[in-house]
């Protein structure tokens, strides 16, 4: 009876989680970053060209994975590829992460592993960024696998575990340069775990402070170098990329101190708690409370019985790695909500441990109360996630999205497409985007229109030849003085929060469009 109930509850969490992911794939308008990543991917997929850019959009694994997945799915025509399609290619990583939790069950308990799966499915952060066409879900999966490999090595050092550590560390670094933040967090957590278990300390001493270190270091370094060099060299086509991988940190250190995307120290803590914005509530508080509960339970078990508590120490290890990572991220002024994904995957294991302990209570009354409390927490998190991942999926009020494209931008793209249909130029219609702010995702949407140009602080020559002129508020005054406004109809569309675009359409074209609709 109990097992049937557990299966039903876990199935409900998985169903809700993948429903939210499916909704995000279909309904959420692409973020500027997604469009940029899609353009890099398309160049690789269509032309076979990719070179790592140390000043660009992170590491190469996303593009090579997506290209391989697209080829396996039937090689769609490039003109038919959409960001929605590319998002769907990332769904297997949600299954992979759940598989990693299940494979870790011998170290924390079977119910703890399934509880982690439930937390992963219900999480707002995971529901959104597991199907965001950026590097984050691949990076988070690599960090989770790395933490698990480090733990297994600490329990039983072996060449296989050492190689796995190198491979997963390289996979993480080849995905995002922020791996450099996760590494010390995991090492600190390992030191804390080793301080709690004598057998683990002896294992690590034997592995590190004897000649065995040469073997383990060789296996780990070998695994790291092979994966790292393969991706950054574009599989041998661009060995300069290996050097650029190190040079990229100059760019990212500068970016980390940029005031443009800076937030206070408590930014990530607020995301994990509860935020209320104009009547809507967002957060991960139920999962956070379960994670803290799992950690405190593990600490109590260690305090009560110091002999053999490997499962409790594993929970402390994961909690320590996650909190250390969040602390380091909080110390950097540059902050975005997706950076929290990789550490909270570790917290889900702690939440699963709390669920396991709650469901293992033997007294019927206590068990019933625990089940009801967990159902209430799950329903609470479901409501918070529904707000973040569905109801306000691209609303500026949603703190789980950042500088996101607003839905109204889709109306602008449709306006350009409709104008092209009635224009004498067709898909060759001349369009000028003149914006001090980034015009993305427009270049992705309009990639098949050959005469669309983009300018930032200057005007194109012969501006009057353009049938459509799009400008932001920074450039609107300059543009309006450079054209004969009597020859244009003007409209307004949103791009991002507090960013309005003015669109000038030649009156003859605009009138033709309106007449066609009549």
C-alpha positions as CSV (number, residue, x, y, z in Angstrom):
1,X,0.0,0.0,0.0
2,X,2.7,2.4,1.0
3,X,4.8,1.6,-2.1
4,X,1.9,2.2,-4.3
5,X,1.3,5.6,-2.7
6,X,5.0,6.5,-3.2
7,X,5.0,5.5,-6.8
8,X,1.8,7.5,-7.4
9,X,3.3,10.6,-5.7
10,X,6.6,10.4,-7.6
11,X,4.7,9.8,-10.9
12,X,2.6,12.9,-10.2
13,X,5.8,15.0,-9.6
14,X,7.4,13.7,-12.8
15,X,4.2,14.4,-14.8
16,X,4.0,17.9,-13.5
17,X,7.7,18.5,-14.1
18,X,7.7,17.4,-17.7
19,X,4.4,19.2,-18.4
20,X,6.0,22.5,-17.2
21,X,9.0,21.7,-19.4
22,X,6.8,21.0,-22.4
23,X,4.9,24.2,-21.9
24,X,8.2,26.2,-21.7
25,X,9.4,24.6,-24.9
26,X,6.3,25.6,-26.8
27,X,5.1,28.9,-25.3
28,X,8.0,30.9,-24.0
29,X,9.4,33.4,-26.5
30,X,13.2,32.9,-27.0
31,X,15.7,34.8,-24.8
32,X,18.4,36.8,-26.6
33,X,21.0,34.4,-25.3
34,X,19.0,31.4,-26.7
35,X,18.9,33.1,-30.1
36,X,22.6,33.7,-30.1
37,X,23.3,30.1,-29.1
38,X,21.0,28.9,-31.8
39,X,22.9,31.0,-34.4
40,X,26.2,29.5,-33.4
41,X,24.7,26.0,-33.5
42,X,23.2,26.6,-36.9
43,X,26.6,27.6,-38.4
44,X,28.0,24.3,-37.1
45,X,25.0,22.3,-38.2
46,X,24.6,23.9,-41.6
47,X,28.2,24.7,-42.6
48,X,30.2,22.5,-40.3
49,X,32.0,25.6,-38.9
50,X,32.7,26.3,-35.3
51,X,35.6,27.9,-33.5
52,X,35.6,28.7,-29.8
53,X,35.3,32.4,-29.1
54,X,37.0,33.4,-25.8
55,X,34.8,36.5,-25.7
56,X,31.7,34.7,-26.7
57,X,28.8,32.6,-25.5
58,X,30.6,29.9,-23.4
59,X,31.9,26.5,-24.2
60,X,31.4,24.2,-27.2
61,X,29.6,21.2,-25.8
62,X,26.1,22.6,-26.3
63,X,26.6,23.0,-30.1
64,X,28.2,19.6,-30.7
65,X,25.6,17.9,-28.6
66,X,22.7,19.7,-30.4
67,X,24.2,19.0,-33.8
68,X,24.6,15.3,-33.0
69,X,21.0,15.1,-31.5
70,X,19.5,16.9,-34.5
71,X,21.3,14.5,-36.9
72,X,20.0,11.5,-34.9
73,X,16.5,13.0,-35.0
74,X,16.4,13.2,-38.8
75,X,18.5,16.2,-39.8
76,X,15.8,18.9,-40.3
77,X,16.2,21.5,-42.9
78,X,18.1,24.6,-41.5
79,X,15.2,26.9,-42.4
80,X,12.8,24.8,-40.4
81,X,14.9,24.8,-37.2
82,X,13.4,26.9,-34.4
83,X,14.5,27.6,-30.9
84,X,11.5,25.5,-29.7
85,X,13.0,22.6,-31.6
86,X,16.4,23.1,-30.1
87,X,15.0,23.3,-26.6
88,X,13.4,19.9,-27.1
89,X,16.8,18.4,-27.8
90,X,17.8,19.2,-24.2
91,X,15.0,17.1,-22.6
92,X,17.2,14.0,-22.4
93,X,19.4,15.8,-19.9
94,X,16.4,15.9,-17.5
95,X,16.3,12.1,-17.8
96,X,20.0,11.8,-17.4
97,X,20.0,13.8,-14.2
98,X,17.2,11.6,-12.8
99,X,19.3,8.6,-13.7
100,X,22.3,10.1,-11.9
101,X,20.1,10.4,-8.8
102,X,19.0,6.8,-9.0
103,X,22.6,5.6,-9.6
104,X,23.6,7.5,-6.4
105,X,20.9,5.7,-4.3
106,X,23.4,3.2,-2.8
107,X,25.1,6.2,-1.1
108,X,22.0,8.0,0.2
109,X,19.1,5.6,0.0
110,X,16.6,4.6,-2.7
111,X,13.8,6.8,-1.4
112,X,16.2,9.7,-1.1
113,X,17.2,9.3,-4.7
114,X,13.6,9.3,-5.9
115,X,12.9,12.2,-3.6
116,X,15.7,14.1,-5.3
117,X,14.0,13.3,-8.7
118,X,10.7,14.6,-7.4
119,X,12.4,17.9,-6.2
120,X,14.1,18.2,-9.5
121,X,10.8,17.8,-11.4
122,X,9.0,20.3,-9.2
123,X,11.7,23.0,-9.0
124,X,11.0,26.3,-10.7
125,X,14.7,26.8,-11.6
126,X,15.0,23.3,-13.1
127,X,11.7,23.5,-14.9
128,X,12.8,26.6,-16.7
129,X,16.5,26.1,-17.4
130,X,16.4,22.4,-18.2
131,X,14.8,23.5,-21.5
132,X,16.5,26.8,-22.0
133,X,18.7,26.5,-25.1
134,X,21.8,27.6,-23.3
135,X,24.7,25.6,-21.7
136,X,23.1,25.5,-18.2
137,X,21.5,22.1,-18.0
138,X,24.5,20.4,-19.6
139,X,26.8,22.1,-17.2
140,X,24.6,21.3,-14.2
141,X,24.5,17.6,-15.2
142,X,28.3,17.6,-15.5
143,X,28.7,19.2,-12.0
144,X,26.3,16.6,-10.5
145,X,28.2,13.8,-12.1
146,X,31.5,15.3,-11.0
147,X,30.4,15.6,-7.3
148,X,29.2,12.0,-7.4
149,X,32.5,10.8,-8.9
150,X,34.5,12.6,-6.2
151,X,32.3,11.0,-3.5
152,X,32.8,7.5,-4.9
153,X,36.6,8.1,-5.2
154,X,36.7,9.2,-1.6
155,X,34.9,6.0,-0.5
156,X,37.0,3.7,-2.6
157,X,39.8,5.3,-4.7
158,X,40.3,3.7,-8.1
159,X,41.7,4.5,-11.5
160,X,38.2,4.4,-12.9
161,X,36.9,7.0,-10.5
162,X,39.9,9.2,-11.1
163,X,39.3,9.1,-14.8
164,X,35.6,9.8,-14.3
165,X,36.6,12.9,-12.2
166,X,38.8,14.2,-15.0
167,X,36.2,13.5,-17.7
168,X,33.3,15.2,-15.8
169,X,35.5,18.1,-14.8
170,X,36.5,18.6,-18.4
171,X,32.9,18.2,-19.5
172,X,31.8,21.0,-17.1
173,X,34.6,23.3,-18.1
174,X,34.0,22.7,-21.8
175,X,30.4,23.7,-21.2
176,X,30.9,26.8,-19.0
177,X,33.9,28.6,-17.6
178,X,32.1,29.0,-14.3
179,X,33.3,25.4,-13.6
180,X,36.2,27.1,-11.9
181,X,33.8,28.2,-9.2
182,X,32.3,24.7,-8.7
183,X,35.7,22.9,-8.4
184,X,36.8,24.6,-5.1
185,X,33.3,24.2,-3.7
186,X,33.4,20.4,-4.2
187,X,36.9,20.2,-2.8
188,X,35.9,22.1,0.4
189,X,32.9,19.8,0.8
190,X,35.2,16.8,0.4
191,X,37.4,18.2,3.2
192,X,34.4,18.6,5.5
193,X,33.2,15.1,4.7
194,X,36.6,13.6,5.3
195,X,36.8,15.3,8.7
196,X,33.7,13.4,9.8
197,X,34.8,9.9,8.7
198,X,38.1,8.3,9.7
199,X,37.9,5.6,7.0
200,X,37.5,8.3,4.3
201,X,40.5,10.2,5.6
202,X,42.6,7.1,5.5
203,X,41.5,6.4,1.9
204,X,42.3,9.9,0.8
205,X,45.7,9.9,2.6
206,X,46.6,6.6,0.9
207,X,45.5,7.9,-2.5
208,X,47.1,11.4,-2.2
209,X,50.2,11.1,0.0
210,X,51.6,7.9,-1.4
211,X,52.9,6.8,-4.8
212,X,49.3,6.0,-5.8
213,X,48.8,9.7,-6.5
214,X,50.9,9.3,-9.7
215,X,48.5,6.7,-11.1
216,X,45.4,8.5,-10.0
217,X,46.6,11.9,-11.3
218,X,47.6,10.3,-14.6
219,X,44.1,8.8,-15.1
220,X,42.4,12.0,-14.0
221,X,44.6,14.3,-16.1
222,X,44.2,12.0,-19.1
223,X,40.5,12.0,-18.9
224,X,40.4,15.8,-18.5
225,X,42.9,16.5,-21.3
226,X,41.2,14.2,-23.9
227,X,37.7,15.7,-23.4
228,X,39.0,19.3,-22.9
229,X,41.2,19.2,-26.0
230,X,38.6,17.5,-28.2
231,X,35.9,20.1,-27.6
232,X,38.1,23.3,-27.5
233,X,40.1,22.2,-30.6
234,X,36.8,21.6,-32.5
235,X,37.9,18.0,-32.7
236,X,41.3,18.9,-34.2
237,X,40.2,21.6,-36.6
238,X,41.2,24.6,-34.4
239,X,43.9,24.0,-31.8
240,X,44.0,27.7,-31.1
241,X,40.8,27.1,-29.2
242,X,42.7,25.2,-26.5
243,X,44.7,28.3,-25.8
244,X,41.6,30.5,-26.1
245,X,39.9,28.4,-23.4
246,X,42.4,29.8,-20.9
247,X,42.5,33.3,-22.3
248,X,38.7,33.5,-21.9
249,X,39.0,34.0,-18.2
250,X,40.3,37.5,-18.8
251,X,37.0,38.3,-20.5
252,X,34.9,36.6,-17.8
253,X,36.7,38.2,-14.9
254,X,36.0,41.6,-16.5
255,X,32.4,40.6,-17.1
256,X,32.0,39.4,-13.5
257,X,32.8,42.9,-12.3
258,X,30.5,44.6,-14.8
259,X,27.9,46.8,-13.1
260,X,25.4,46.0,-16.0
261,X,24.3,42.7,-14.5
262,X,25.2,43.3,-10.8
263,X,23.0,42.4,-7.9
264,X,23.4,42.2,-4.1
265,X,24.9,39.4,-2.1
266,X,21.5,38.0,-1.1
267,X,20.2,37.6,-4.8
268,X,20.4,33.8,-4.9
269,X,19.0,33.4,-1.4
270,X,16.0,35.4,-2.4
271,X,15.5,33.2,-5.4
272,X,15.6,30.1,-3.1
273,X,13.2,31.7,-0.6
274,X,9.9,33.5,-1.5
275,X,9.5,36.7,-3.5
276,X,6.3,38.6,-4.0
277,X,6.0,40.9,-7.0
278,X,2.8,42.7,-7.8
279,X,0.6,40.0,-6.3
280,X,2.5,37.0,-7.7
281,X,4.7,34.8,-5.6
282,X,7.8,33.0,-6.7
283,X,10.4,30.9,-5.0
284,X,11.9,27.5,-4.1
285,X,11.2,27.7,-0.3
286,X,9.5,24.3,0.2
287,X,12.5,22.5,-1.5
288,X,15.0,24.7,0.4
289,X,13.3,23.8,3.7
290,X,13.5,20.1,2.9
291,X,17.1,20.5,1.9
292,X,18.0,22.2,5.2
293,X,15.9,19.5,7.0
294,X,17.9,16.8,5.3
295,X,21.2,18.4,6.2
296,X,20.2,18.9,9.8
297,X,18.9,15.3,10.1
298,X,22.3,14.1,8.7
299,X,24.2,16.3,11.2
300,X,22.1,14.9,14.1
301,X,22.8,11.3,12.9
302,X,26.5,12.0,12.9
303,X,26.4,13.6,16.3
304,X,24.3,10.7,17.7
305,X,26.4,7.9,16.1
306,X,29.9,8.6,14.8
307,X,30.8,5.1,13.7
308,X,29.1,4.3,10.3
309,X,27.0,7.1,8.8
310,X,28.2,7.2,5.2
311,X,24.8,8.2,4.0
312,X,24.5,11.1,6.4
313,X,28.0,12.2,5.4
314,X,27.1,12.0,1.7
315,X,24.2,14.4,2.4
316,X,26.5,16.7,4.3
317,X,29.0,16.6,1.4
318,X,26.3,17.5,-1.1
319,X,24.9,20.3,1.1
320,X,28.4,21.7,1.7
321,X,29.3,21.7,-2.0
322,X,26.0,23.4,-2.9
323,X,26.2,26.1,-0.2
324,X,29.9,26.8,-0.9
325,X,29.1,27.2,-4.6
326,X,26.2,29.5,-3.8
327,X,28.4,31.5,-1.5
328,X,31.1,32.0,-4.1
329,X,28.5,32.9,-6.7
330,X,27.0,35.4,-4.3
331,X,30.4,37.1,-3.8
332,X,30.5,38.0,-7.5
333,X,28.5,41.0,-8.4
334,X,27.5,39.6,-11.8
335,X,24.4,37.5,-11.1
336,X,21.8,35.7,-13.2
337,X,19.1,33.2,-12.1
338,X,20.4,30.3,-14.2
339,X,23.7,30.2,-12.4
340,X,21.9,28.7,-9.4
341,X,20.9,25.5,-11.3
342,X,24.1,23.5,-10.8
343,X,24.3,23.9,-7.0
344,X,20.6,23.3,-6.4
345,X,20.9,19.9,-8.1
346,X,23.0,18.9,-5.2
347,X,20.5,20.4,-2.7
348,X,17.8,18.1,-4.2
349,X,19.7,15.1,-2.8
350,X,19.5,16.7,0.6
351,X,15.8,17.3,0.1
352,X,15.4,13.7,-1.0
353,X,17.1,12.5,2.2
354,X,14.6,14.5,4.3
355,X,11.8,12.9,2.4
356,X,13.3,9.5,3.0
357,X,13.5,10.1,6.7
358,X,10.0,11.5,7.0
359,X,8.5,8.4,5.2
360,X,10.5,6.0,7.3
361,X,8.7,6.9,10.5
362,X,7.2,3.7,12.0
363,X,4.4,5.1,14.1
364,X,1.2,5.2,11.8
365,X,0.2,8.7,13.1
366,X,3.6,10.2,12.5
367,X,3.8,8.6,9.1
368,X,0.4,10.0,8.1
369,X,1.4,13.4,9.3
370,X,4.6,13.2,7.3
371,X,2.9,12.2,4.1
372,X,0.3,15.0,4.4
373,X,3.1,17.5,5.2
374,X,5.1,16.4,2.1
375,X,2.0,16.5,-0.1
376,X,1.3,20.1,1.2
377,X,5.0,21.1,0.5
378,X,4.8,19.6,-3.0
379,X,1.5,21.4,-3.7
380,X,3.0,24.6,-2.4
381,X,6.1,24.2,-4.7
382,X,3.8,23.3,-7.6
383,X,2.0,26.6,-7.2
384,X,5.3,28.6,-7.0
385,X,6.7,26.8,-10.0
386,X,3.5,27.2,-12.1
387,X,3.8,30.9,-11.6
388,X,7.5,31.0,-12.6
389,X,7.5,28.4,-15.4
390,X,4.0,28.8,-16.9
391,X,1.8,31.7,-15.8
392,X,4.5,34.4,-15.9
393,X,7.0,32.5,-18.1
394,X,8.3,35.7,-19.8
395,X,6.8,38.4,-17.6
396,X,9.3,40.9,-16.3
397,X,7.9,40.4,-12.8
398,X,9.2,36.9,-12.7
399,X,12.6,36.8,-10.8
400,X,13.5,33.4,-12.3
401,X,13.9,34.9,-15.8
402,X,16.4,37.7,-16.5
403,X,16.3,40.4,-19.1
404,X,13.9,38.2,-21.0
405,X,12.3,39.0,-24.3
406,X,8.6,40.1,-23.8
407,X,5.8,38.5,-25.8
408,X,5.1,41.7,-27.7
409,X,8.3,41.2,-29.6
410,X,6.7,38.3,-31.4
411,X,4.2,40.9,-32.8
412,X,7.1,42.9,-34.3
413,X,8.5,39.9,-36.0
414,X,5.1,39.1,-37.4
415,X,4.7,42.7,-38.6
416,X,8.0,42.4,-40.5
417,X,7.0,39.0,-42.0
418,X,3.6,40.4,-43.0
419,X,5.2,43.4,-44.6
420,X,7.5,41.2,-46.6
421,X,4.6,39.2,-48.0
422,X,3.0,42.3,-49.5
423,X,6.2,44.2,-50.4
424,X,7.6,44.2,-53.9
425,X,10.9,43.1,-52.4
426,X,9.4,40.0,-50.8
427,X,12.0,38.3,-48.5
428,X,14.6,40.8,-49.8
429,X,12.8,43.7,-48.1
430,X,15.3,46.2,-46.7
431,X,15.0,46.5,-42.9
432,X,17.3,48.4,-40.6
433,X,17.7,47.8,-36.9
434,X,19.3,50.8,-35.2
435,X,19.7,50.1,-31.5
436,X,22.1,51.0,-28.8
437,X,20.8,47.9,-27.0
438,X,21.2,44.3,-28.3
439,X,18.7,43.6,-31.0
440,X,18.6,39.8,-30.3
441,X,16.6,37.7,-30.8
442,X,15.7,39.6,-34.0
443,X,18.8,38.3,-36.0
444,X,17.7,34.7,-35.4
445,X,14.1,35.3,-36.4
446,X,15.1,37.3,-39.5
447,X,18.1,35.2,-40.6
448,X,16.4,34.2,-43.9
449,X,15.8,37.9,-44.9
450,X,19.0,38.9,-46.8
451,X,18.6,42.6,-46.6
452,X,18.2,43.1,-42.8
453,X,21.0,45.1,-41.3
454,X,22.0,46.0,-37.7
455,X,23.6,49.2,-36.5
456,X,24.4,50.4,-33.0
457,X,25.6,54.0,-32.4
458,X,25.6,55.0,-36.1
459,X,23.2,55.3,-38.9
460,X,23.3,53.4,-42.1
461,X,24.0,55.2,-45.3
462,X,21.0,56.1,-47.4
463,X,18.6,55.4,-44.5
464,X,15.7,56.4,-46.7
465,X,15.9,53.3,-48.8
466,X,14.8,51.0,-46.0
467,X,11.2,50.0,-46.0
468,X,11.2,49.3,-42.3
469,X,13.4,51.0,-39.7
470,X,13.5,49.8,-36.1
471,X,15.1,51.8,-33.3
472,X,15.2,51.8,-29.5
473,X,14.7,54.9,-27.3
474,X,18.5,55.7,-27.3
475,X,18.5,56.1,-31.1
476,X,14.9,57.2,-31.8
477,X,15.7,61.0,-31.8
478,X,18.6,60.6,-34.1
479,X,16.6,58.4,-36.5
480,X,13.6,60.6,-36.5
481,X,15.7,63.6,-37.5
482,X,17.3,61.6,-40.3
483,X,14.1,60.6,-42.1
484,X,11.1,62.3,-43.6
485,X,8.6,61.2,-41.0
486,X,5.7,62.2,-43.2
487,X,6.6,59.2,-45.4
488,X,6.4,56.7,-42.6
489,X,3.8,55.2,-40.3
490,X,5.1,54.5,-36.8
491,X,4.3,51.7,-34.3
492,X,5.7,50.6,-30.9
493,X,6.7,47.2,-29.8
494,X,8.4,45.8,-26.7
495,X,11.7,44.0,-26.7
496,X,12.7,43.5,-23.0
497,X,11.7,45.1,-19.7
498,X,11.7,48.9,-20.0
499,X,12.9,48.6,-23.6
500,X,10.5,49.9,-26.3
501,X,11.2,49.8,-30.0
502,X,9.9,52.4,-32.4
503,X,9.1,50.9,-35.8
504,X,8.9,53.1,-38.9
505,X,7.2,51.5,-41.9
506,X,6.9,53.4,-45.2
507,X,3.3,54.6,-45.6
508,X,2.8,53.0,-49.0
509,X,3.8,49.6,-47.6
510,X,1.8,50.1,-44.5
511,X,-1.3,51.1,-46.4
512,X,-0.9,48.1,-48.7
513,X,-0.7,45.8,-45.6
514,X,-3.8,47.3,-44.1
515,X,-5.8,47.1,-47.3
516,X,-4.8,43.5,-47.7
517,X,-6.2,42.7,-44.3
518,X,-9.5,44.4,-45.2
